Amino acid sequence: MKYLVYTLVFVFALSLNSCASRVVVKQPASVTVVKKLPRHYKVVRVKGKRYYFFNGKHYQKTRRGYVVVRV
């Protein structure tokens, strides 16, 4: 009986500890969203992802429009 109580206490104590850690991702301070790209943009692929290039900036398509990103 004593062994069972010690085992239950040990299992309960282990269940209070978690191996998972919380990851917090910091959002950028400001995001530039463009509704429509200029006429003379170029489509480029970087590591298999599609980006739109114009005037020295890369854009990525989102639901709200196009977002300026760093590649």
Backbone as numpy.savetxt, mean C-alpha at the origin, in Angstrom:
# Nx Ny Nz CAx CAy CAz Cx Cy Cz
-4.75 -33.42 38.36 -5.57 -32.24 38.36 -4.69 -30.97 38.36
-3.62 -31.01 39.16 -2.72 -29.88 39.24 -2.05 -29.62 37.89
-1.68 -30.69 37.19 -1.06 -30.60 35.88 -2.02 -29.94 34.88
-3.29 -30.29 34.95 -4.30 -29.73 34.06 -4.47 -28.23 34.28
-4.47 -27.79 35.52 -4.60 -26.37 35.84 -3.40 -25.60 35.31
-2.20 -26.12 35.52 -1.00 -25.46 35.01 -1.01 -25.39 33.48
-1.47 -26.43 32.84 -1.55 -26.46 31.38 -2.53 -25.42 30.88
-3.69 -25.32 31.51 -4.69 -24.33 31.10 -4.20 -22.90 31.29
-3.52 -22.66 32.39 -2.97 -21.33 32.64 -1.90 -21.00 31.60
-1.06 -21.96 31.28 -0.01 -21.75 30.28 -0.60 -21.47 28.90
-1.61 -22.22 28.51 -2.25 -22.02 27.20 -2.94 -20.66 27.16
-3.58 -20.27 28.24 -4.25 -18.97 28.30 -3.23 -17.83 28.20
-2.10 -17.98 28.86 -1.07 -16.94 28.81 -0.49 -16.82 27.40
-0.33 -17.93 26.70 0.18 -17.87 25.33 -0.82 -17.24 24.38
-2.10 -17.41 24.65 -3.12 -16.86 23.75 -3.20 -15.34 23.86
-2.68 -14.75 24.92 -2.69 -13.30 25.07 -1.63 -12.62 24.20
-0.59 -13.34 23.85 0.48 -12.80 23.02 0.15 -13.04 21.56
0.43 -12.06 20.74 0.17 -12.19 19.32 1.46 -12.03 18.55
1.61 -12.80 17.49 2.80 -12.70 16.65 2.62 -11.61 15.59
1.38 -11.19 15.36 1.12 -10.18 14.34 1.53 -8.81 14.83
2.06 -8.02 13.91 2.42 -6.65 14.26 1.62 -5.69 13.38
1.41 -4.51 13.87 0.63 -3.52 13.15 1.56 -2.72 12.25
1.17 -2.59 10.99 1.97 -1.85 10.03 1.21 -0.58 9.66
1.85 0.56 9.85 1.24 1.83 9.52 1.94 2.41 8.31
1.16 2.72 7.27 1.72 3.28 6.05 1.37 4.76 6.02
2.38 5.58 5.91 2.18 7.03 5.90 1.73 7.46 4.51
0.63 8.20 4.45 0.09 8.71 3.20 0.85 9.97 2.79
0.97 10.22 1.48 1.65 11.44 1.05 0.87 12.68 1.49
1.60 13.79 1.68 0.98 15.02 2.16 0.00 15.59 1.13
0.37 15.58 -0.14 -0.52 16.11 -1.16 -0.45 15.21 -2.39
-1.59 15.03 -3.03 -1.66 14.19 -4.22 -2.23 15.05 -5.34
-1.56 15.04 -6.48 -2.03 15.79 -7.64 -2.83 14.85 -8.53
-4.11 15.14 -8.70 -4.98 14.32 -9.55 -5.32 15.13 -10.79
-5.09 14.51 -11.95 -5.39 15.15 -13.23 -6.55 14.37 -13.85
-7.61 15.06 -14.22 -8.78 14.39 -14.79 -8.52 13.86 -16.19
-7.79 14.64 -16.99 -7.54 14.25 -18.38 -6.09 14.53 -18.72
-5.44 13.56 -19.36 -4.03 13.73 -19.74 -3.91 14.66 -20.95
-2.77 15.34 -21.09 -2.53 16.16 -22.28 -2.46 15.29 -23.54
-2.58 15.92 -24.68 -2.64 15.17 -25.94 -1.37 14.39 -26.27
-0.23 14.93 -25.94 1.03 14.34 -26.42 1.73 13.50 -25.35
0.99 12.74 -24.58 1.61 11.87 -23.57 2.15 10.61 -24.23
3.06 9.95 -23.55 3.64 8.69 -24.02 3.31 7.60 -23.01
3.02 6.41 -23.49 2.77 5.26 -22.62 4.10 4.54 -22.43
4.51 4.36 -21.17 5.75 3.65 -20.86 5.44 2.53 -19.87
6.25 1.49 -19.91 6.11 0.38 -18.98 7.36 0.29 -18.13
7.16 0.25 -16.81 8.26 0.12 -15.87 7.93 -1.07 -14.97
8.77 -2.09 -15.03 8.58 -3.33 -14.26 7.19 -3.92 -14.47
6.72 -3.87 -15.70 5.44 -4.48 -16.06 4.22 -3.62 -15.77
4.39 -2.44 -15.20 3.26 -1.56 -14.92 3.20 -0.44 -15.94
2.00 -0.03 -16.28 1.80 1.02 -17.29 1.76 2.39 -16.62
2.57 3.30 -17.18 2.59 4.69 -16.72 2.44 5.58 -17.95
1.98 6.78 -17.72 1.82 7.77 -18.77 2.83 8.87 -18.49
3.62 9.23 -19.49 4.72 10.18 -19.31 4.43 11.43 -20.11
4.54 12.60 -19.44 4.41 13.88 -20.12 5.12 14.94 -19.31
5.92 15.77 -20.00 6.56 16.93 -19.39 7.42 16.56 -18.17
8.13 15.42 -18.25 9.03 15.02 -17.18 8.37 14.37 -15.99
7.08 14.09 -16.05 6.37 13.46 -14.93 5.70 12.18 -15.39
5.63 11.22 -14.47 4.93 9.97 -14.72 3.58 10.01 -14.03
2.56 9.52 -14.73 1.21 9.48 -14.19 0.74 8.04 -14.15
-0.10 7.72 -13.17 -0.69 6.39 -13.07 -2.21 6.55 -13.03
-2.91 5.69 -13.75 -4.36 5.79 -13.85 -5.03 5.28 -12.57
-6.01 6.03 -12.07 -6.80 5.63 -10.92 -8.28 5.84 -11.26
-9.16 5.53 -10.31 -10.59 5.72 -10.54 -10.95 7.19 -10.68
-10.23 8.05 -9.99 -10.56 9.48 -10.00 -9.89 10.25 -11.12
-8.92 9.65 -11.77 -8.19 10.33 -12.84 -6.78 9.78 -12.91
-5.82 10.65 -13.08 -4.43 10.27 -13.17 -3.65 10.95 -12.05
-2.79 10.17 -11.40 -2.04 10.66 -10.25 -0.56 10.74 -10.61
0.09 11.81 -10.22 1.53 11.96 -10.44 2.26 11.05 -9.47
3.16 10.20 -10.00 3.90 9.25 -9.17 5.39 9.37 -9.48
6.20 8.87 -8.54 7.64 8.76 -8.76 7.95 7.34 -9.18
8.71 7.19 -10.26 9.05 5.86 -10.76 10.53 5.58 -10.49
